């Protein structure tokens, strides 16, 4: 009783300490703004699992399991016999009624009450098989000695086979053989019964010594239980540090954690707008580069075009003067001159870049815009937004300090509560109690061994009675069979045959002497051992015995449950012996097996003393203000607007692209020169022909010295290519540029509005998720403690081992052995009756008779049908 109290006290302390840390079940933070759309609520991130390790496990030595081995076959035979004798199921309801109706004690006069009479009849019906067998045994015990005395008297009067005369029969040999065979079979069966009884007797003695192992291992397991439980509790208490350190780490990193969560929620809207503005800043630089490329390329192309234009203009004027020669007026020459004169306009440039307007105005405006570093301004916006974690940490540092103080207070509460109970002293007293109990038990070992020795001697002595009878029977059979002579007459049988008959009769005498004693022993052991097996062992193995003990209001009308009433003086707790045994058999914790959570209102204690509401209130005061974040300063906004109005949208891109796509000259100068020579060849030889051919050579020279460089020289090729690409880029950039800038500014305004006005919901939601993650760590700890208390701390396997060990010792060691002993001895006792009858019958064939039948002939024929016996005395034999 003492040890149950200190274990309960110990576990009560631990549950209180555990729930102190676990008031993480404390009030869950209220849900977010009720105006928020629940479908848009973001699920809290999963809580990182904590590693609390494994509670130091106790290793118990007792293995409460018994396998009887070969003798188990005999045990099963006995169980089958008992089932035949008593096939009724366990009378649980009958026993409960008997206990409840006679709770105050049963007086003799109360047997006359109708209820008790009914119970008595029900009990008699249940015990009917035992009553019948016990009645037969009693009749055997009473009648056998009486019949033995009558038999002796009858034999003395030369009746009942006492007359020393054997009548001659034709089937004498057959009868003798039958009686011999039957007696041999009976004797062998009795020998088997003796061996069964001896095996049971030896099994009991050998296992009595094994009982010490069960006692030692069970006590050692209880010591292990007592010594290991404090280490388990200390380990679980120390694991609060794991939670505390994790929470402190989370609080120290509240900036990256809470601020990072807020940042990740807002960046979906904020970062894209800043990214767009940053890309526009890059577009500004690209626009400047494109304008500069257009300006430089245009200048190069204009220089080349002007040189070509001057050369072609000079050649065209010279050719026109040549065609003005009077020789061209000749009728035969005039058509050719007119044809050449009609092609003079083809000597001109096709791509005239000099007429394109320059981009200096737009370039100047863009340079002015780029004097403001828009990228730097936007980076400031990034920095301001990315600084949210630091802002959160700065704004919550006071609250974090308060939470740290609360966590330290929790540790102090646990330590203070732990010091309230003298756990070590209780454990020391319990260990002393176990040691003293073990010494007291061991002091009885010598007496138990002595008692078992006397019991063994007594059982062997009982078996020796049967062995004595068997010895007479066996010796009688040997002597009678070996000494029997078919030729000898009954009065002339030999000494050996006569001795065999006398031994058989001696066996009969001892059978009458010992049979009733043996049956008395068998009947007594049968009634006791059989009822122990049926009423105690079988229901204990099926746990029906626990159901009787666990019956509500069994011992008292006002006490519901027996076990909690005995342990905790509170019978209303729903704790049963069966449930406790099952929990301990599964090696669960004693806290769960005894249902100690129903005894102590730990939650009320925590609500009064620990941090439940206080910590929740502190965490609910976490507030973050990020309204001061500026994404884009006014200077940056003005810069974007100025860029949209820089004038790149008024450039005539189509004119540029048209000139870039034109050829250098209106016609191919080589083709023109060839045609000119062909026209000159048609003219009469003279000065005009030579002049025209000279002009053809000049055109070829212009093509070779001016046109080809403009078309193939890298300078002009690159300039034309750069101009084309830059114009296309500028055209693309300038397309809807004001609209793009307006959209960028609108997106930034929307992001800043979100931060200034709507971010409070995000902050509250992420703060709630952050607090829930902290609560999750405490919940992990409380769940781990609960599971550990249920299955790992103070594992009560030793309690179920004690019950199982008691069942093994009482039922498997003692009851089964005792029942097998009376089973074998009873077989011997019952078979003594046919052994007596057969021995008496068989002795007639072995003993030397005083008289014998002598046949005389009554006719001249020697036919035995007509011979009549007469008694004749045997001859005197001096040797016999």
QUIDAUR-V794112 format. One record per pair of residues at least 12 apart in sequence whose ideal C-beta (glycine too) atoms are under 7 Angstrom apart, sorted by the first residue. I is the first residue (numbers start at 1). J is the second residue. D is the distance in whole Angstrom. If there is no record, write none. Layout:
# QUIDAUR-V794112
i | j | d
I | J | D
I | J | D
This chain:
# QUIDAUR-V794112
i | j | d
2 | 433 | 7
3 | 430 | 5
3 | 433 | 7
4 | 567 | 5
6 | 426 | 4
6 | 430 | 6
7 | 590 | 6
7 | 794 | 7
8 | 594 | 7
8 | 596 | 6
9 | 421 | 6
10 | 229 | 7
10 | 423 | 6
10 | 426 | 7
11 | 590 | 7
11 | 591 | 5
11 | 596 | 5
11 | 794 | 7
12 | 596 | 7
12 | 600 | 5
13 | 417 | 7
13 | 418 | 6
13 | 421 | 5
14 | 233 | 5
14 | 236 | 7
15 | 591 | 7
15 | 597 | 7
15 | 600 | 7
15 | 602 | 5
16 | 417 | 6
16 | 602 | 5
16 | 605 | 6
17 | 237 | 6
17 | 414 | 5
17 | 417 | 6
17 | 418 | 6
18 | 782 | 7
18 | 785 | 4
19 | 602 | 5
19 | 603 | 7
19 | 606 | 5
19 | 782 | 7
20 | 410 | 6
20 | 413 | 5
20 | 414 | 5
20 | 606 | 6
20 | 610 | 5
21 | 240 | 5
21 | 243 | 6
21 | 410 | 6
21 | 778 | 6
21 | 781 | 5
21 | 782 | 7
22 | 778 | 6
22 | 781 | 6
22 | 782 | 3
22 | 785 | 7
23 | 606 | 5
23 | 610 | 6
23 | 611 | 6
23 | 612 | 4
24 | 775 | 5
24 | 778 | 2
24 | 779 | 5
24 | 782 | 6
25 | 779 | 7
25 | 782 | 7
26 | 612 | 5
26 | 613 | 7
26 | 615 | 7
26 | 616 | 5
27 | 613 | 7
27 | 616 | 5
29 | 620 | 6
29 | 768 | 5
29 | 771 | 5
29 | 772 | 7
32 | 761 | 6
32 | 764 | 5
32 | 765 | 5
32 | 768 | 6
33 | 761 | 5
33 | 764 | 6
36 | 761 | 6
42 | 765 | 6
44 | 769 | 4
44 | 772 | 5
44 | 773 | 7
45 | 769 | 6
45 | 773 | 7
47 | 773 | 5
47 | 776 | 3
47 | 777 | 7
47 | 780 | 7
49 | 780 | 7
50 | 242 | 6
50 | 243 | 7
50 | 246 | 6
50 | 777 | 6
50 | 780 | 5
52 | 239 | 5
52 | 242 | 6
52 | 784 | 5
55 | 232 | 5
55 | 235 | 6
55 | 236 | 7
55 | 788 | 5
55 | 792 | 4
55 | 793 | 6
56 | 228 | 7
56 | 231 | 5
56 | 232 | 6
56 | 235 | 6
57 | 792 | 7
58 | 224 | 5
58 | 225 | 6
58 | 228 | 4
58 | 795 | 6
60 | 221 | 4
60 | 224 | 6
60 | 797 | 5
60 | 798 | 6
60 | 801 | 7
61 | 217 | 4
61 | 220 | 6
61 | 221 | 6
62 | 214 | 7
62 | 217 | 4
62 | 218 | 5
62 | 221 | 5
62 | 798 | 7
62 | 801 | 4
62 | 805 | 7
64 | 801 | 5
64 | 804 | 3
64 | 805 | 5
64 | 808 | 6
66 | 808 | 5
66 | 812 | 5
68 | 812 | 7
71 | 199 | 6
71 | 203 | 6
74 | 196 | 6
74 | 199 | 7
74 | 820 | 5
75 | 816 | 5
75 | 820 | 6
78 | 819 | 5
78 | 820 | 5
78 | 823 | 5
81 | 823 | 7
82 | 530 | 5
82 | 533 | 6
82 | 534 | 6
85 | 129 | 4
85 | 130 | 6
85 | 133 | 6
85 | 530 | 7
86 | 129 | 5
86 | 130 | 6
86 | 534 | 5
88 | 126 | 5
90 | 538 | 7
90 | 539 | 5
90 | 544 | 5
91 | 126 | 5
92 | 544 | 6
92 | 547 | 6
92 | 548 | 6
94 | 119 | 7
94 | 122 | 5
94 | 123 | 6
94 | 126 | 7
95 | 548 | 6
96 | 548 | 6
96 | 551 | 5
96 | 554 | 7
97 | 119 | 6
98 | 119 | 6
99 | 554 | 6
100 | 554 | 7
101 | 115 | 6
101 | 116 | 7
101 | 119 | 7
130 | 527 | 6
130 | 530 | 6
130 | 531 | 7
133 | 526 | 6
134 | 523 | 6
134 | 527 | 5
137 | 519 | 6
137 | 522 | 7
137 | 523 | 3
137 | 526 | 7
138 | 523 | 7
140 | 516 | 7
140 | 519 | 4
141 | 516 | 5
141 | 519 | 5
141 | 520 | 5
141 | 523 | 7
144 | 512 | 7
144 | 515 | 5
144 | 516 | 4
145 | 516 | 5
148 | 512 | 3
151 | 512 | 7
161 | 840 | 6
161 | 844 | 7
164 | 849 | 5
164 | 850 | 4
164 | 851 | 7
165 | 849 | 5
165 | 850 | 6
165 | 851 | 4
165 | 871 | 7
166 | 490 | 4
166 | 844 | 5
166 | 849 | 5
166 | 852 | 7
167 | 853 | 6
168 | 853 | 5
168 | 869 | 7
176 | 842 | 7
176 | 845 | 4
179 | 838 | 5
179 | 841 | 5
179 | 842 | 4
180 | 477 | 7
180 | 481 | 7
180 | 842 | 6
182 | 838 | 5
183 | 473 | 7
183 | 477 | 6
183 | 835 | 7
183 | 838 | 4
183 | 839 | 6
183 | 842 | 6
184 | 477 | 6
186 | 831 | 5
186 | 834 | 6
186 | 835 | 5
186 | 838 | 6
187 | 470 | 6
187 | 473 | 5
187 | 474 | 6
189 | 827 | 7
189 | 831 | 6
190 | 466 | 7
190 | 470 | 6
190 | 828 | 5
190 | 831 | 5
190 | 835 | 7
191 | 470 | 6
193 | 824 | 4
193 | 825 | 7
193 | 827 | 4
193 | 828 | 4
194 | 463 | 6
194 | 466 | 5
194 | 467 | 6
194 | 824 | 7
194 | 828 | 6
196 | 820 | 6
196 | 823 | 7
196 | 824 | 3
197 | 463 | 6
197 | 821 | 5
197 | 824 | 3
197 | 825 | 5
198 | 463 | 6
200 | 817 | 5
200 | 820 | 4
200 | 821 | 4
200 | 824 | 6
201 | 456 | 6
201 | 459 | 4
201 | 460 | 7
201 | 821 | 6
203 | 817 | 5
204 | 813 | 7
204 | 814 | 7
204 | 817 | 4
205 | 452 | 6
205 | 456 | 5
207 | 813 | 4
208 | 448 | 7
208 | 452 | 5
211 | 809 | 5
211 | 813 | 7
212 | 445 | 7
214 | 805 | 4
214 | 809 | 6
215 | 441 | 6
218 | 798 | 6
218 | 801 | 6
218 | 802 | 5
218 | 805 | 6
219 | 434 | 6
219 | 438 | 5
221 | 798 | 4
221 | 801 | 6
222 | 434 | 6
222 | 798 | 5
223 | 431 | 6
223 | 434 | 6
225 | 794 | 7
225 | 798 | 5
226 | 427 | 5
226 | 430 | 5
226 | 431 | 6
229 | 793 | 7
229 | 794 | 5
230 | 423 | 6
230 | 427 | 6
232 | 793 | 5
232 | 794 | 7
233 | 793 | 7
236 | 785 | 6
236 | 788 | 6
236 | 793 | 7
237 | 414 | 7
237 | 418 | 7
239 | 781 | 7
240 | 411 | 7
240 | 414 | 6
240 | 781 | 7
243 | 777 | 5
243 | 778 | 6
243 | 781 | 5
244 | 407 | 5
244 | 411 | 7
246 | 777 | 5
247 | 407 | 6
247 | 774 | 6
247 | 777 | 6
248 | 404 | 6
248 | 407 | 7
250 | 773 | 7
250 | 774 | 6
251 | 400 | 5
251 | 403 | 6
251 | 404 | 7
254 | 392 | 6
254 | 393 | 6
254 | 396 | 6
254 | 400 | 6
255 | 389 | 4
255 | 390 | 6
255 | 392 | 5
255 | 393 | 3
256 | 389 | 5
257 | 770 | 6
258 | 392 | 5
258 | 766 | 6
258 | 767 | 6
258 | 770 | 5
259 | 388 | 5
259 | 389 | 3
259 | 391 | 7
259 | 392 | 4
259 | 393 | 7
260 | 389 | 6
261 | 766 | 4
261 | 769 | 7
261 | 770 | 7
262 | 388 | 6
262 | 392 | 7
262 | 624 | 7
262 | 762 | 6
262 | 763 | 6
262 | 766 | 5
263 | 386 | 7
263 | 388 | 5
263 | 389 | 7
265 | 762 | 5
265 | 766 | 6
266 | 754 | 7
266 | 755 | 7
266 | 759 | 6
266 | 762 | 6
269 | 751 | 5
269 | 754 | 6
270 | 385 | 6
270 | 631 | 7
270 | 751 | 4
273 | 747 | 4
273 | 748 | 5
273 | 751 | 5
274 | 378 | 6
274 | 381 | 5
274 | 382 | 6
274 | 631 | 6
276 | 744 | 5
276 | 747 | 6
277 | 378 | 5
277 | 632 | 6
277 | 744 | 5
277 | 748 | 6
278 | 375 | 6
278 | 378 | 5
280 | 640 | 6
280 | 744 | 6
281 | 374 | 4
281 | 375 | 5
281 | 378 | 6
283 | 733 | 6
284 | 366 | 7
284 | 369 | 6
284 | 370 | 6
284 | 374 | 7
284 | 643 | 6
285 | 370 | 7
286 | 729 | 7
287 | 366 | 6
287 | 648 | 6
287 | 730 | 7
287 | 733 | 5
288 | 366 | 5
288 | 367 | 7
288 | 370 | 6
290 | 726 | 4
290 | 729 | 5
290 | 730 | 5
291 | 359 | 5
291 | 362 | 6
291 | 363 | 4
291 | 366 | 6
291 | 730 | 7
292 | 363 | 7
293 | 722 | 5
293 | 726 | 4
294 | 359 | 5
294 | 723 | 6
294 | 726 | 5
294 | 727 | 6
295 | 358 | 6
295 | 359 | 6
295 | 360 | 7
295 | 363 | 6
297 | 719 | 4
297 | 722 | 5
297 | 723 | 4
298 | 353 | 6
298 | 356 | 6
298 | 358 | 7
298 | 723 | 6
300 | 715 | 6
300 | 716 | 7
300 | 719 | 4
301 | 353 | 4
301 | 716 | 7
301 | 719 | 5
301 | 720 | 6
301 | 723 | 7
302 | 353 | 5
302 | 354 | 5
304 | 710 | 5
304 | 716 | 6
305 | 349 | 6
305 | 351 | 7
305 | 352 | 6
305 | 353 | 5
305 | 354 | 6
306 | 354 | 6
307 | 706 | 6
308 | 349 | 5
308 | 664 | 7
308 | 706 | 5
308 | 707 | 7
308 | 710 | 6
309 | 349 | 5
311 | 702 | 5
311 | 706 | 6
312 | 347 | 5
312 | 348 | 6
312 | 349 | 7
312 | 702 | 7
315 | 347 | 6
315 | 695 | 7
315 | 698 | 5
315 | 699 | 6
315 | 702 | 6
316 | 344 | 6
316 | 347 | 4
318 | 695 | 7
319 | 344 | 6
319 | 695 | 5
320 | 344 | 6
322 | 691 | 5
322 | 692 | 7
322 | 695 | 6
323 | 337 | 5
323 | 340 | 6
323 | 341 | 5
325 | 688 | 6
327 | 686 | 7
327 | 688 | 5
328 | 688 | 7
333 | 683 | 6
333 | 684 | 7
333 | 688 | 7
336 | 679 | 5
336 | 682 | 5
336 | 683 | 6
339 | 679 | 6
340 | 676 | 7
340 | 679 | 5
346 | 666 | 5
346 | 667 | 4
346 | 672 | 6
348 | 666 | 5
349 | 664 | 7
349 | 665 | 6
350 | 662 | 5
350 | 663 | 5
350 | 664 | 6
350 | 665 | 6
350 | 666 | 5
351 | 659 | 5
351 | 662 | 4
351 | 663 | 7
351 | 664 | 6
352 | 659 | 7
353 | 659 | 6
356 | 655 | 6
356 | 656 | 6
356 | 659 | 6
357 | 652 | 7
359 | 651 | 6
361 | 647 | 6
362 | 646 | 6
362 | 647 | 4
362 | 648 | 5
362 | 651 | 6
365 | 646 | 4
365 | 647 | 5
366 | 646 | 5
369 | 639 | 6
369 | 642 | 5
369 | 643 | 5
369 | 646 | 6
372 | 635 | 6
372 | 639 | 5
374 | 636 | 6
374 | 639 | 5
377 | 632 | 7
377 | 633 | 5
377 | 635 | 6
377 | 636 | 4
378 | 632 | 7
378 | 636 | 7
381 | 630 | 7
381 | 631 | 4
381 | 632 | 5
384 | 629 | 5
384 | 630 | 6
384 | 631 | 7
385 | 629 | 6
385 | 631 | 6
388 | 626 | 6
391 | 626 | 6
392 | 624 | 5
395 | 624 | 6
395 | 625 | 7
396 | 622 | 6
399 | 618 | 6
399 | 621 | 6
399 | 622 | 6
402 | 618 | 5
403 | 615 | 7
403 | 618 | 6
403 | 619 | 7
406 | 611 | 5
406 | 614 | 6
406 | 615 | 5
406 | 618 | 6
409 | 611 | 6
410 | 610 | 6
410 | 611 | 5
413 | 609 | 6
413 | 610 | 5
459 | 821 | 7
462 | 518 | 7
462 | 521 | 6
462 | 825 | 7
465 | 514 | 4
465 | 518 | 6
466 | 518 | 7
466 | 828 | 5
468 | 510 | 6
469 | 507 | 5
469 | 510 | 5
469 | 511 | 5
469 | 514 | 7
469 | 832 | 7
472 | 503 | 5
472 | 504 | 7
472 | 506 | 5
472 | 507 | 3
472 | 510 | 6
473 | 504 | 7
473 | 507 | 5
473 | 835 | 6
473 | 839 | 7
475 | 503 | 5
476 | 500 | 5
476 | 501 | 7
476 | 503 | 4
476 | 504 | 4
476 | 507 | 6
477 | 500 | 7
479 | 496 | 5
479 | 497 | 7
479 | 499 | 5
479 | 500 | 3
479 | 503 | 6
480 | 497 | 6
480 | 500 | 3
480 | 501 | 6
480 | 504 | 7
480 | 846 | 4
482 | 496 | 6
483 | 496 | 3
483 | 497 | 4
483 | 500 | 6
484 | 497 | 5
484 | 846 | 6
485 | 497 | 7
489 | 852 | 5
490 | 849 | 4
490 | 852 | 5
491 | 848 | 6
491 | 849 | 5
491 | 850 | 7
491 | 851 | 7
491 | 852 | 4
491 | 874 | 3
492 | 874 | 6
493 | 848 | 5
495 | 880 | 6
497 | 846 | 5
498 | 846 | 7
498 | 847 | 5
498 | 848 | 4
500 | 846 | 4
501 | 843 | 4
501 | 846 | 3
501 | 847 | 3
502 | 847 | 7
504 | 839 | 4
504 | 842 | 6
504 | 843 | 4
504 | 846 | 7
505 | 839 | 7
505 | 843 | 5
507 | 839 | 6
508 | 836 | 5
508 | 839 | 5
508 | 840 | 6
511 | 832 | 5
511 | 835 | 6
511 | 836 | 5
515 | 829 | 6
515 | 832 | 5
518 | 825 | 6
518 | 828 | 7
518 | 829 | 4
519 | 829 | 5
521 | 825 | 7
522 | 822 | 5
522 | 825 | 5
522 | 826 | 4
522 | 829 | 5
525 | 818 | 6
525 | 821 | 7
525 | 822 | 4
526 | 822 | 5
526 | 826 | 7
529 | 815 | 6
529 | 818 | 4
529 | 819 | 4
529 | 822 | 6
530 | 819 | 7
532 | 815 | 5
533 | 815 | 5
533 | 819 | 6
537 | 811 | 4
537 | 815 | 5
540 | 807 | 5
540 | 811 | 7
541 | 807 | 7
543 | 578 | 6
546 | 577 | 5
546 | 578 | 4
546 | 581 | 6
547 | 578 | 6
549 | 562 | 6
549 | 577 | 5
550 | 576 | 4
550 | 577 | 5
550 | 578 | 5
559 | 571 | 4
560 | 572 | 6
561 | 573 | 6
561 | 574 | 7
561 | 575 | 6
561 | 576 | 6
563 | 575 | 6
563 | 576 | 6
563 | 577 | 5
563 | 580 | 7
568 | 599 | 6
573 | 595 | 6
573 | 598 | 5
573 | 599 | 7
575 | 594 | 7
575 | 595 | 5
580 | 593 | 5
580 | 594 | 7
581 | 800 | 6
581 | 803 | 6
584 | 796 | 4
584 | 797 | 6
584 | 799 | 4
584 | 800 | 4
585 | 800 | 4
587 | 795 | 5
587 | 797 | 4
588 | 790 | 6
588 | 791 | 5
588 | 795 | 7
589 | 789 | 5
589 | 790 | 5
589 | 791 | 6
589 | 792 | 6
589 | 793 | 5
589 | 794 | 5
589 | 795 | 6
589 | 796 | 7
590 | 794 | 4
590 | 796 | 4
591 | 789 | 4
591 | 793 | 7
591 | 794 | 6
592 | 789 | 7
592 | 790 | 4
593 | 796 | 5
619 | 771 | 5
622 | 767 | 5
624 | 763 | 5
624 | 767 | 7
626 | 755 | 6
626 | 759 | 6
627 | 755 | 7
627 | 756 | 5
629 | 755 | 5
631 | 748 | 5
631 | 751 | 6
631 | 752 | 5
632 | 748 | 5
637 | 745 | 6
640 | 741 | 5
640 | 744 | 6
640 | 745 | 6
641 | 741 | 6
643 | 741 | 7
644 | 737 | 5
644 | 738 | 4
644 | 741 | 4
648 | 730 | 6
648 | 733 | 7
648 | 734 | 5
649 | 734 | 4
649 | 737 | 6
651 | 730 | 7
653 | 727 | 6
653 | 730 | 7
653 | 731 | 4
656 | 723 | 7
656 | 727 | 5
657 | 727 | 6
660 | 720 | 6
660 | 723 | 6
660 | 724 | 5
664 | 707 | 5
664 | 710 | 5
664 | 711 | 6
665 | 707 | 6
669 | 699 | 5
669 | 702 | 6
669 | 703 | 4
669 | 707 | 6
670 | 700 | 6
670 | 703 | 6
672 | 699 | 6
673 | 696 | 4
673 | 699 | 4
673 | 700 | 5
676 | 692 | 6
676 | 695 | 6
676 | 696 | 4
676 | 699 | 7
677 | 693 | 6
677 | 696 | 5
679 | 692 | 7
680 | 692 | 4
680 | 693 | 5
680 | 696 | 7
850 | 873 | 7
851 | 871 | 4
851 | 872 | 6
851 | 873 | 6
852 | 872 | 6
852 | 874 | 7
853 | 869 | 3
853 | 871 | 7
854 | 869 | 6
854 | 870 | 5
854 | 872 | 4
855 | 867 | 4
855 | 868 | 7
855 | 869 | 5
856 | 868 | 6
856 | 870 | 6
